[in-house]
Amino acid sequence: MKQIFDCLIVGAGVVGASIFNKLTLVGKKCLLIDKASDVATGASKANSGLVHAGYDPVPGSLKAEMNVRGNKLMPKICKRLGVPLKKCGALVVGDDKERVENLYSRGLENGVSVEVWDRTKIEEKIPDINKQISVALYARDSYIVSPYLLTICLTEEGILNGGQVSLEEDVESITKSGDLFAVKTQKGTYLAKNIINSAGAGYNEIAKLIGAEQYPLELRRGEYFVFDKSYKLNVPCTIFPLPTKLGKGVLITPTVDGNFLVGPTSEENDGKTDTTAVGLASIKEKSKNILDTIDFRQAIRQFAGVRVISGDDFIIEKSKKVEGVINLAGICSPGLSSAPAIAEKVLKLLKIPNKEFKDRKQITPYVMFKDMSKAEQKKRLAEDKNYGEIVCKCEKITKGDLLFVLNRPLKISSVDGIKRRTNAGMGRCQSGFCFTKVIQAISDTRKIPYASVKKENRGSEVAVGTMREVNHD
Ligand SMILES: Cc1cc2nc3c(=O)[nH]c(=O)nc-3n(C[C@H](O)[C@H](O)[C@H](O)COP(=O)(O)OP(=O)(O)OC[C@H]3O[C@@H](n4cnc5c(N)ncnc54)[C@H](O)[C@@H]3O)c2cc1C
C-alpha cells in the first residue's frame, strides 16, 4: 500500500526545514520536497546570516512575534545541532536621536533588551566609526549564524528521526480526493493529509496547483561583498544604519566563518541572483556612512539573494479555500530569525501538540579536521589517510572532510553543496585549487561520470566531456 504522509512540505529553505524538523520531532510522518538539488538554495543561502533581536518589526505584527520568539529558541536549537551561533550584538547607528529613541521604544514594546548609546560609548566599541555618527541603539541579543548550515542540520535531524526528503522534484499537479492530497511530480505521486507551502519565490506556483490563495509577491535583490578572512576590520558586532521603508540598509557584519559581509542593496528585480556594477558601487558608497576605512580590494567575492515580500507582514495561515493547506507567503526578513517560531505556529495551526519525543537521534555536528583537537586529529588520521590530503588550501579542508560530508544523511552531489558544508572553495582563491578535487570526490563517491557532476542545480554540469572526446570542428 502506498505510504501516506501526515504532511508534505514544498520548499526546503530554512522555513520548510524548520517545519519539517519540528513535525518529525513530534512524531509526524513528513516528506520535504524541493525542486533544487540541495536544501537552502533560495533566500536561505544568500542573506546576512543574522538572528535579529527583534527591535525593528512593528509591534503586534507577525514579524515581531515570530522574530522575538525565534530569537529565544535559536540558541537551544543550534546547540542541539552543533551549528555555530555567535552572540555578537547589533548596533544601529545614526545622527538622529529622535529616530534612535523611536527604535528604542519599539524594541521595548517588542520585549527586546535595548540601550541607547552616545558617541563615546560607540567609539569604545567601534573606534573607526564615521565621524558623523552621534547616537546608536544597541541590542545585545543579536546573533550571527550560517543560514545554510542551520537549514542542512535541521533537515538532517528530521531525516534521522524518520522524515523523508526528496530533491530535484518538479511538482506537476496537486489534487485532492476526500481528505487526501495527491502530489504528482516527475518522480511519482505522493499522498499526504496536509500540504505546507513554504516555496518562497515559488509560493504562487504551488498555491495555483493546489487552488489555494495566491498573493502579489514583490522580489527585491540584495547584493553583498564578502571579505577575505585575513582582512581584519575592527568590527566585533553587526552595524546597521537606521532602517528605512526599504529595509535595514547596508550593514557591516562579521560572519561565523571569520569573514566580513558588507551589504545588502535592495532593488526590485525578477528573482535573478546576479550582482551588478551599480549595486556594488552603491554598497561602497553607503557603507562609508558607517565606516569610511573599508578596503574593498580585500573583498574576495560578491553574491546576491532575493527577498520575497508580500505587503508589510508575513502571511502564515490555514488556507480558507482548501482544507489541510498551510500558506507561508512573503517570508522575507526576519524570516531566518523567525523560522523556529514559524514552525511552532504551523504546529498550532494544524492543532498538533508541541510535544517532542524524548529518544530522538542526534546528528553528528559538522566539524572539519582543522577544527578538531590534536588527539581527535591523530585518531582520524590513523583511521583514514584521506584526512592527510589537503584539497582546499585556503580553508584547509581535507579529502577526509569531503568524504565525511558526502556520507551524511542528506545525500548531495553538487560542488556548491560541498562548499556550503565544508567551506571548500570559499577562500581567497575561490576554488581555483579545490574545484577539480571536489568534483572527483563527488564522482568517485556517487559513482557518476566526472562530466555529469553539477555545480549546483540541474543544467549546471561542470564539464562537457574529456578533452579527447570534445569535437572542435
Ligand atoms: C538579502 C537578504 C538578506 C536577509 N537577511 C536576513 C537576516 O540577516 N536575518 C533574517 O532573519 N532574515 C534575513 N533574510 C530573510 C531570510 O533569508 C528569508 O526570510 C528566509 O531565508 C526565507 O526562507 P524560506 O524557507 O521561506 O525561503 P527559501 O529559502 O527561498 O526557500 C524556498 C524553497 O522553495 C523551493 N521552491 C520554490 N519553488 C518550488 C517549486 N515549485 N517546487 C519545489 N520547490 C520549490 C526553492 O528551491 C527553495 O529552496 C534576508 C533575505 C535576503 C534576500
The ligand as an SDF file (V2000), in Angstrom:
LIG
                    3D

 53 58  0  0  0  0  0  0  0  0999 V2000
   19.4580   39.8500    1.0240 C   0  0  0  0  0  0  0  0  0  0  0  0
   18.7250   39.1920    2.1450 C   0  0  0  0  0  0  0  0  0  0  0  0
   19.1490   39.3700    3.4640 C   0  0  0  0  0  0  0  0  0  0  0  0
   18.4550   38.7740    4.5050 C   0  0  0  0  0  0  0  0  0  0  0  0
   18.9740   38.8350    5.7730 N   0  0  0  0  0  0  0  0  0  0  0  0
   18.3310   38.2050    6.7860 C   0  0  0  0  0  0  0  0  0  0  0  0
   18.8800   38.1810    8.0900 C   0  0  0  0  0  0  0  0  0  0  0  0
   20.0020   38.5970    8.3210 O   0  0  0  0  0  0  0  0  0  0  0  0
   18.1350   37.6390    9.0800 N   0  0  0  0  0  0  0  0  0  0  0  0
   16.8970   37.1300    8.8610 C   0  0  0  0  0  0  0  0  0  0  0  0
   16.2520   36.7260    9.8150 O   0  0  0  0  0  0  0  0  0  0  0  0
   16.3830   37.0590    7.6170 N   0  0  0  0  0  0  0  0  0  0  0  0
   17.0840   37.5660    6.5770 C   0  0  0  0  0  0  0  0  0  0  0  0
   16.5950   37.4900    5.3060 N   0  0  0  0  0  0  0  0  0  0  0  0
   15.3480   36.7750    5.0720 C   0  0  0  0  0  0  0  0  0  0  0  0
   15.5760   35.2580    5.0270 C   0  0  0  0  0  0  0  0  0  0  0  0
   16.6820   34.9320    4.2310 O   0  0  0  0  0  0  0  0  0  0  0  0
   14.3150   34.6170    4.4630 C   0  0  0  0  0  0  0  0  0  0  0  0
   13.2120   35.0810    5.1830 O   0  0  0  0  0  0  0  0  0  0  0  0
   14.3580   33.1020    4.5780 C   0  0  0  0  0  0  0  0  0  0  0  0
   15.5450   32.5850    4.0600 O   0  0  0  0  0  0  0  0  0  0  0  0
   13.1450   32.5370    3.8350 C   0  0  0  0  0  0  0  0  0  0  0  0
   13.2140   31.1480    3.9100 O   0  0  0  0  0  0  0  0  0  0  0  0
   12.1940   30.2630    3.0870 P   0  0  0  0  0  0  0  0  0  0  0  0
   12.4550   28.8780    3.5000 O   0  0  0  0  0  0  0  0  0  0  0  0
   10.8320   30.8150    3.2700 O   0  0  0  0  0  0  0  0  0  0  0  0
   12.5410   30.5460    1.5630 O   0  0  0  0  0  0  0  0  0  0  0  0
   13.7050   29.9720    0.6230 P   0  0  0  0  0  0  0  0  0  0  0  0
   14.9780   29.8290    1.3400 O   0  0  0  0  0  0  0  0  0  0  0  0
   13.7080   30.8360   -0.5850 O   0  0  0  0  0  0  0  0  0  0  0  0
   13.2050   28.5240    0.2690 O   0  0  0  0  0  0  0  0  0  0  0  0
   12.1750   28.2640   -0.6410 C   0  0  0  0  0  0  0  0  0  0  0  0
   12.4760   26.9460   -1.3110 C   0  0  0  0  0  0  0  0  0  0  0  0
   11.3830   26.5930   -2.1390 O   0  0  0  0  0  0  0  0  0  0  0  0
   11.8910   25.9560   -3.2840 C   0  0  0  0  0  0  0  0  0  0  0  0
   10.8850   26.0370   -4.3410 N   0  0  0  0  0  0  0  0  0  0  0  0
   10.4480   27.1310   -4.9820 C   0  0  0  0  0  0  0  0  0  0  0  0
    9.5260   26.7990   -5.8860 N   0  0  0  0  0  0  0  0  0  0  0  0
    9.3620   25.4570   -5.8250 C   0  0  0  0  0  0  0  0  0  0  0  0
    8.5690   24.5300   -6.5230 C   0  0  0  0  0  0  0  0  0  0  0  0
    7.7270   24.9070   -7.4940 N   0  0  0  0  0  0  0  0  0  0  0  0
    8.6780   23.2180   -6.2190 N   0  0  0  0  0  0  0  0  0  0  0  0
    9.5380   22.8020   -5.2510 C   0  0  0  0  0  0  0  0  0  0  0  0
   10.3220   23.6560   -4.5550 N   0  0  0  0  0  0  0  0  0  0  0  0
   10.2340   24.9610   -4.8380 C   0  0  0  0  0  0  0  0  0  0  0  0
   13.1690   26.6880   -3.5960 C   0  0  0  0  0  0  0  0  0  0  0  0
   14.0480   25.8930   -4.3810 O   0  0  0  0  0  0  0  0  0  0  0  0
   13.7050   26.9860   -2.2120 C   0  0  0  0  0  0  0  0  0  0  0  0
   14.6200   26.0030   -1.7860 O   0  0  0  0  0  0  0  0  0  0  0  0
   17.2920   38.0420    4.2370 C   0  0  0  0  0  0  0  0  0  0  0  0
   16.8820   37.8410    2.9130 C   0  0  0  0  0  0  0  0  0  0  0  0
   17.6210   38.3720    1.8720 C   0  0  0  0  0  0  0  0  0  0  0  0
   17.2320   38.0640    0.4720 C   0  0  0  0  0  0  0  0  0  0  0  0
  1  2  1  0
  2  3  1  0
  2 52  2  0
  3  4  2  0
  4  5  1  0
  4 50  1  0
  5  6  2  0
  6  7  1  0
  6 13  1  0
  7  8  2  0
  7  9  1  0
  9 10  1  0
 10 11  2  0
 10 12  1  0
 12 13  2  0
 13 14  1  0
 14 15  1  0
 14 50  1  0
 15 16  1  0
 16 17  1  0
 16 18  1  0
 18 19  1  0
 18 20  1  0
 20 21  1  0
 20 22  1  0
 22 23  1  0
 23 24  1  0
 24 25  2  0
 24 26  1  0
 24 27  1  0
 27 28  1  0
 28 29  2  0
 28 30  1  0
 28 31  1  0
 31 32  1  0
 32 33  1  0
 33 34  1  0
 33 48  1  0
 34 35  1  0
 35 36  1  0
 35 46  1  0
 36 37  1  0
 36 45  1  0
 37 38  2  0
 38 39  1  0
 39 40  1  0
 39 45  2  0
 40 41  1  0
 40 42  2  0
 42 43  1  0
 43 44  2  0
 44 45  1  0
 46 47  1  0
 46 48  1  0
 48 49  1  0
 50 51  2  0
 51 52  1  0
 52 53  1  0
M  END
$$$$
